[in-house]
Amino acid sequence: MLTSRGWWFLIGVLCLLALGIFDERWPLTLLALTLLLWFLAEWLIFVLRVRLAVPALQVARTVADDRGAATNLWAGRTFHVNVRVTMPHWLGLPFLKIADFIPFGVVPMGGQTENAGALAMGEGLNLQYSICCGLAGRVRFEGVRVETADLQGFFYHTGFLPGLLALRVLPPLADARGHRPTVKRHNLLPSPGLHRHMRPGSGSELLDLRDYLPGDPPKTIAWKISARRDRLITKEFESEVPLRCTLFVDTSQSVRLGPPGRNALARLVDISAATAQATAAARDLSGLCLFDDAGVLATIRPARGSRHLVQLLNILADAAGMAPASGAARVQTLLPLACALAEEVHPQLLGPEVNYVPPWLPWFWPIPERPRERAAFLRRAIGLLATASSFVPLAGMAGLAYLFSDPLAYIIVPVSEIMLLLLAVGLLASTGMFYYALLKFLRRAFFLVFARRRRQLARWRKQMAALLAERYGLGAGGIGMLLEDDERCVIYLQQFLAEHNMPFPVPLYDRAGRYLFASPQKVDVLARALLHAVGKGRDNEMFVLLVDLLELADHLEPLRRAVKITLARHHQVVIVCPWPPGVAPPRAHGLQEPTPAAPIDFQAVLQAAATERLHRAFYQLRRTFARLGVLVVCAEGTDPVRLLLDRLDRLRSVGLGRKR
């Protein structure tokens, strides 16, 4: 709260006061006392302003485009953010600086993100800047950072005004062929008669001619041809029955890996949104099913209409913002990120008045943490050494017990030898236990004295445990649970960081080298969801499975059986496999031939080995489903949206549909 200028001023005034008192220079003493009282008065006024005026500040935020205020954002478009901080209190502030936090994943396009000035009652400070959203997901505006000071620059205060505003970022609009509009928005509604099924129906396009049957409407009679053939001929028209397309989107942990908006899940959401918009533009019916390894998260039956499309895009936007979570992550890795974020957006929950950490606690009592396997033998050795050393002074106690067992001792103290022996054994045991506990405590304190990082992590964990317990309503035992249970603490820390769109590292392999995000349970979930959709569906439908199966070559049997049943019901199935970002997509001609020997670059060798392993897994997956006649597409190698729409066009000419 006190600046360097304030410290120098206070030290100078105290020196003048001491000099005036000891030298009996009373005018100098009076001057020093006057300056000191003025300094204290300024400090008191500043404290009152910090306690009363700063909490009374009000934040108003609006996000708008060229058409007005926006409740949802669109990826790839520019929006204008207006922030106004007003002062309703009569005290006012002589100097206030405000700065807005730019959300993660948003690109600033220019404008004013900081402003400063004096603030009186009824006045305000404004911020205006433009942003551009990258991909679908969520944008979270936390609030405004405020800094205030007095006119002399003696005191300062830094705070945070919460002004939460969370908005969805919807995928960009697409046309009827799945292309993104580049020039301007245009009418996506096609002309009538686009739905043409090669089967008799009530359309407007001529399909075939046949002999007249009793009951046919007279308006369908082809009079010229009937006169030429000397019998009644009836015209048949093509059907205009819409197609149904259901999208099964994988939202498991394997597709969430990577920064939000630049992972495999973002690509799946982009493909799903473009396909849904293109089918809606062609007046087809689109459905959605979100699933992970735990079960089905959301299901929307195939339908059409603007309201249905907006609902589908909202669900996809919420799914795009999901972050990975793993209980195998380390607390020591997540705590610095969570504490830095909490100090920025929740400083009021880390203050000593509400979240106090005793200074002696990190020095003598460490927070429990998971011991490393390589240090387990060393810990056991130290424990055995401490146990052995605790019984060193017991030899003297044994000699004392022997003296008590002497006949002379029996004359002095009229107690039986058995009682004396029991007393000696109890004394020895209690002394040994006390000495062992004391030695163990001193050993632990000795390590903590020289372990500054562990003391800091213990303080951070205590503060974050209290913050998370209050934020997520964990109850009275929530703090103790987060302090003792590393896995639960990791899960809540990851949830806290994910809510604020803060990226964090996630371990990919466990201690035994097994991949943590394979999620084989999602295959059974997808198979059950597909069978349920087939049971509720109709003929001439297409099911698009956007699922990561690269690591699950040995767990595909339930999905194969479900796909067989789907194909037996005359449906179409297409599998779109997401691809890790930064890895070369599979080649159309097959696996790459071995290259000649070259200088060894271990990073390049590891990258090439990982790429080759993914390519082999993709080709094996494609061969597995090619035997069933199911197309497997890589999300990065080709244009999956165009391919899915071509498949829908093929269904229009199959002739297996029924009227709605």
N, C-alpha and C positions, 0 to 999 in steps of 0.2 A: 504494500500500500504506500510506503514511503519511497520516493525516488532518490537518486543519488544527490540531486540538488537539495532536497529536503534534509538528507542526512548531513551534508556539509553545513547547511544553515543551522541545524540544531546543534551540531558540535561547536560551531563558531560562537553561537549565543551562550552555550554552557561555559565555554572558555572565558568569554568576556565576563560572565557572571562570577566565575571563580576568581578571576583576576581582580574584579572590583571589590569582592568581599575580603580577600586576603590582603590587598593593598589599601583597603579602606578608602577606595575611590567611589564615593557614593553616587555621583552623577553617572558614572559608568555602570554601576550596579543597577540604578534605576532604569537606564536605557536597556540593559540586558533583560531585566525583569519585564519591561514593557514589550520587547520583542518576543520574549518567551510566552507571555500571555496572549499576544496576538497570534503567535504560531499555534498555541493550543486552541484558541477560538476558531481559527481556520480549520484545524483538524476536526473539531466538533461539528462545524457546519458541513464539512465534507462527509463525515460519517452519517449525519442526518440525511443528506442527499442520497448517499449510497443505500441507506436502509429504507428510505421512504420513496424517493423519486425514481430510482432505477427499477425497482420491482413494479412500479406503476406504469412503465412504458408499455405501449400497445403496438403490436405488429399486425399489419394488414398486407396480404399478398394476393396478387391476381396474376394469372397466366392467361394470355390472350393471343389470338392470331389476327389476321386481317378482318375476320368476320365478327370478332368480339371475344368475350370470355370463353375459355375452353375448360371443359370438365374431363376430357380425355385428350391425350397427345397422340400424334401420328409420327411414326418413324420417318426420318428423312425430311421433315418439314421444320420450318423456323417458327419459334414462338417468342413472344415478348413477355418478360417478367417485370412486374412493377411491385416494389416493396416500399411501404411507408411506415415510419416509426413516429408515433405521436406522443406528446407529453400531456397527460390530463392532470398532473399534480401541480400545486401552486408553487412549490419550491423551485422547480426548474433546474437546469444543468448549465453551467457556464461553458463547458466544452464536452462534446460527445462525438465519438467516432463509431460508425456502424459499418459492418462488412457482412455480406451475405455468403453463405456456404454454397458453392456450386455442387450439385449432386454428382455422384459417381456415374460415369457412363454418359454424361451430357457434355456436349462441346459448346463452349461459349463463343458466340459470334460477334462480340463487341458490346460496348455499352459501359455503364458505370456500376461497378460492384462494391465500391466504397464511397463513403461520404462523411463529412465532419462539419461541425459548427455548433453554435450555441442553440439551446433548446429551452424556450419558455413555455408557459402554460398555453395549451391550444395550438402550438406550433408543431412542425414535424420535419423530418428529413426523408428524402426520397432516393430510391435506387431504381434505375432502369437499365436493363440489359437484355440481350437476345440469346437464345439457346437453340441448339439443334439436337434432337434425339437420334441416337444411332440406330439401335434395333429395338425390337419389342421387349417389353418388360414393365418395370415400375420405376418411377422417379419419385424420390422422397426429399422434400425440402424440410430441413430440420428447424431452422430458425436463423437468428441474426446475432452475430458477435458484437458486443458493445464494449467500448473503452471510454472511460470518463476521467477527467482530471480537473484540478482547480486552475485558476488563472495564473498563479505563480509557478505552477509546475512542481509543487512540493509533494502532492499526493496523486495517486492514480488507482483505478479500480478496473478490473477486467471481468466481464460477465457474459452471460448468454441469455437471450430472450427466446424461449421456445415458441415456434410458430409452425407446427407440423402441417404439411400439406403433401399428401401422397396421391399421385396421379398415375393412371395406366398409360403405357405407351403402346398403342395399337400398331399392328403391322401395316406397311404401306399398301395402298390400294393397287389392285391388279385389274386387267381387262379380262375379256372373255377367253383369251388364250393364255392367261397366266402371266402376261407381260406387265411390267410396272409402267405407269404413265410417266412420260418424260416432258411433255409440253404443257398440257393443261388437263383438267378433269373434264370428262365427257360422259355422255349418256351411255351407261353400260347395258341398257335394256335392249335385247335383240328384237328383230321384227318377228311377227307371228309366223308360225310354221317352221321354226327352227328344229323342234322336236319331231323327228321323222323316224319312226320305227317301221322296218320292213314287215308289216303285218297289217291286216285289215283293221280299220278304226274309223274315227270321226274327224280325220284331218282334212286338209284342203289340197294335198298333193295326190295326183292319180297314181295308184299302185298297180291295178290290174283290171281286166274286164272278165265277166263271167255271165252265165245264163241267169235270167231272171227267176227268182224263187218267190213263191207266195209270201207276203209279209214285207218285202222290200219296199222302202219308200219310193213313191213315183219320181221324186226329184233326182234320184240316183240313176234313172234310166238314160242310157245313151241312145237318143232317138235316131240320129243319123246312122250309127252302126246297126241299130235294130232294123231300120228300113233297108239297109244294104244286105243284111243277112236274113231278113224275113222272119225274125224272131226277136223277142225282147232280150236286150243285153243290159246288165247292170254294171255301173262303175263302182270300183272299190278304191278307197282312199287310204293313205298311210296314217298310222296312228301317231298321236302327239302325246304319248305317255312319258312323263319325265323319268329320268334314271335316279337311282339312289346310290350314294357314295358315302361310306362310313370310314372315318379316319381313326385309327388306333395309334395314339401318340405315346411313346415311352418317356416317362418322366423320372426314371430311376436314377440312382446316384451315378451310374456310369456315364450318362449323357449330361450331367450337370457339371462335370469337371471342367475347369477353366474359368476365366473371368466372365462375369455376367454379360450376356449379349455377344460373346465371342466363343461360345462353346457349342457342342453338338446339339444341345437342346434348342438353342436359338435358331440353328439351321432347320431343325425339324418343325419348329413353330412357323418359320418363314414359309416352308413348303406347304404346311397345312393351311396357313392363312391364304396363300395364293390359290391353292386348289379349291378351297371353300368359296372364295370370291368368284373364281372362274365358273364353278358349277352354279353358283347363285345367278351369275350373269346369263348363263344358258338356261335358266329356269329349271335346273335340276335340284334334287334334294340332297343335302349334305348333313351328315351326323358326325359326332365326335365322341371319343372315349379316351380319357386320360387314365393311365395306370402306372404303377411302380411295382416294386417287389413285395409290398405289403398288401396291395389290393387295388381295386378300381377307385380312383379319386373323383371322377366326374363323368357323367354320361348324358349325352344329348341325342335324342332320337332324330332320324333324318327328317328335315323339314326345309321350308324355304320362306323367304320374306326378309325384309330389312331388319325387323326386330330379332328374328332368329339369327341372322348373320352377325348383328352387333353382339348378341349374347355369346356366340361362338368366338368372336374375336376377343371379347373381354376375358373369357376363360383361357384362351391361348396366351394372352398378354400376362395374366397372373402366373401361368405355368412357366413362361420364359424367365421370370425373375427368381425361380427356385435355385438355391445354392446347395452344394454338396455338404454332407455332414458325415463324420465318422468318429466313433468313440475311440478309435485307435490313435487319434492325434494327441500331441503332447500339450499339457497345460502350459508349460514354459514357453511354448511358441505362440500361443494365442493370447496370453495375458498381456504382453506389451501392447499388442494391437487393440485389445478391448479397453485397456486403461487409457490409452491415448485418445480413442474415440469417446470414451465416457467423459474425459476431461473437457472435450470440446462441446459435446451436445448435452451432457447432464452434469455440469459442475456443481449444481445445488445438491446432488445426491452423493458427492464425494467430500463435502465440507466436514471439518472436525466436529461440528455441532450435531450432525446427523449420522456420520459414518466415522466414528473415532476408532483408531487403532492404537492400543497401548504401546509406548515406545520400547518397553522391555520385552514384549512378546516375540518379535522376530529375532532377538538376541539369544533367548534361552529356550524357546519352544518352537521348533520348526513345524511348518505345515506339512502334513503327511503327503508324500508323493510316491509314485511308482518307482521302486529301485531298479536299477539296470541289472541285466543278467550277468554282465561281465564283472560287475562289482559285488555280486552276491558272495563269492568266496572270500573276498577281502573283508566284507562286513562280518561274516561268520568268524574269521580268524581274529578280528579285533574284539568281537564279543567274547570268544573263548579266552583270550589274553586278559581281558578285563575281569572275567570270572575268576581266573586263576590268581590274579594279583590281589583280588579282594580278600583272599584268605591268608595273605602273608602275615598280618599281625596276630593271627589266631594262635601262633605258637606261644606267645606270651600269655594269652588267656588260658591255654592248656597248662602251663606251669603254675599259674595262680590256682587253678582247680586242683592240681596235685597237692599244693600246700594246704588247701582246705581239707583235703582228705587225710592229712597227717593226724595222729592221735592228739598231739598238742593242740591242734586246731579244734578238735572235738571237745577238749576240756574248756577252751575259751568260749566256743560257740556250741551250746548243747543242741546240735542238729545231727540227725543221722547221716551216714555216708551216702545213702541213696538219694536223700533230698539234696545234699550238697552236689552230687553228681548231676542231678537233673537241673539244678540251678546253673551249674557251670555250662551244661550243654545248651540251655536256653539262652544264656548270656552270649556264648560263642555264636549261636545261630543268629540271634538278633543283631549282634555286632557285624557279623559277616554280611547279612542282608542290607543293613544300613550303609556299610562301607561300599558294597557293590552298587547300590542305587546312587550313592553320592558320586562314585567314580564314573558311573555311566552318565549322570547329569553333567559332570564337569567335562567329560569327553565330548558330549554333544555341544555344550556351550563353547568348548575350545574350537571345534570345527566351525560353529556359527560366527565366532568373532572374526575369523579370517575369510568367511564366505559372504561377501557383500552382496553378490548377485542373489543368493538364496534368501537373504533377509529382505531384499527389495521385492522378490517374487512373493514372499510370504505376506508382505504388507499389501501388495496389489491384489493378491487372492482374497485376503480378508475383506478389502473394500469392494471388490467385484462380487463376492459372495453375498454381501449385504445388498448391493444394488440389484443383482439378479433375483434375489429372494423377494425383494419389494416389487420389482417390475412384473414378475411372472406369478406373484401370489403363492409362493411356496410354503407359507405358514411359518410357525415358530421354529420348526426344526430345519428350515430350508438352508440357513447359513451353515449349520453343522454338516448337513448332507453335502453341500458343495465344497466344504473344506476337507471332508474325509473321502468322498467318492470322486476319483479322477474322471471316470467315464461320464458321469452325470454333469460334472462341471464342464467338461469339454463340449458336451451336447448343447448346454445352455449358452456357453460362450459363442459357439458357432451360430446358434440361432440369433443371438444379439447382434453379431457382426453381419449376418445375412439380412436382417431387417433393415439395417442402415446401408445396404448395398456396398459393404466394405469387403474387398477380396481378402482371402486368408489362405495360407498353405494347408494342404490336405495330404497326408501320407497315402501313397498308392499301394504299398506292400507292407505286410506285417513282418514280424521278426523271423518267421520261417520262410519268407520270400513269396508268400501267396498273395495274389492280387485281391484287393479288398473290395473292389467295385464290380465284380462280375455279375452279382445279383441273379443267381440261377432260379430263384423263386418266381421271378417275373414271367418266366416261360409258362408255368402253370396258370398264373393269373391271366395272361394273354389268351391262352387256350380256352379257359372258361369264359372269358368275355367274348371271344369270337363265336363260340358255340351258342351263347345266349343271344347274340345279335343275329345269328343264322336262324335260330328258332323263332325270333320275332320278325324276321325280315320277309321279303318276297323274292320272286324270281327276278333275274336280270339285274342283280346288284353287284357292286364292286366294293371290296374291303381292302383298304390300304393299311398295311402294317408298317408303321414308322418306328422301328425297334432296333436296338443295338444287340446283335447276336454274335459278334465277333469272338467273344470269349466263352461262348456257350455251345461249342460244337458237340459236346457229349450230353447235352440236356435238351435236345430238340425233339425228342420223340413225342411228348404231349402236343406240341405245336404241329407236328407233321400229321398226327391223327386228326386234329381239329381242321387242318387245311384240307385233308382228304374228304371229310364230311362236307365242308363248304363247297368244294368242287363238285361233289356228287349232287348237290342241290342246284347245280347250274349257275353258280356264282363265279365271279372272278376275284382272284387274290393277287395283290402286288405287294412285295416287300421292299421297303426303302430303308437301307442300312445307313445310319449316320457315320460320319468319318471324322477322326480326330483332327482338329485344326493344326495346320503346320506340317501335315504328313502328305506326301504325294499320293494322289488318288490311284486306284488300280488301273492298270493298262488294259486296253481292249484285246491285245494280242497274247496276253498270258503273263506268266512270271518272267522276270528279267533274267537274261543269261548272265553267268558269272563273268565279271570283268577281269582283265589282266591285272597282275600284281602292280601295286603302286605304293608310294611311301605311306607308312602307317600313320593314320590320324585317328586316335581312339574315339574322339567325339563323332567323327564321321562314320567310323565303323559301327558304333552303338546305334547311331541314327539309321544307318542302312539295315542293320539287323532288325531293329524294331519295325521299320517299314516293310521289310520282307516278311516278317511274321504276320503283320496285319494283312498283307496281300494274300498270303497263303490261307489265312482264316477266311477271307472274303471269297476266294475261289472255292474253298471247300463248302462254304455256306451256299454258294450259287449252284454247285453240283448237287447238293443235297435236295434242294427244292426244284431243280431243273427236271428231276425224274418225275415230279408231279405236274410239270407244265406251269410252274409258278415263276414269274419273272422276279429277279432280285436285282435291285438298282442301287448303286452307290450315290449317296446324297451329294457328292462333290464331283463325280466323274462326268455326269451328263446333266441334262435338264430334266429333273424328275417331274416337274409340273407339266411340261409339254407332253411327256410320256404318259402321265396319268390321264390327261385330257384326250390323248389319242386312244387310250384304252376305252374310255367312255364312248368315244365315237364308234369304236368297233361294236360295243354293246348295242348301239342303236340299230345296227344292221343284222343282229343275230336272229331276231324273231322269236325270242323265248319269253317275252314280257306279257303281262296281263294288264288289263285296264285297271286304273286306280279305282 
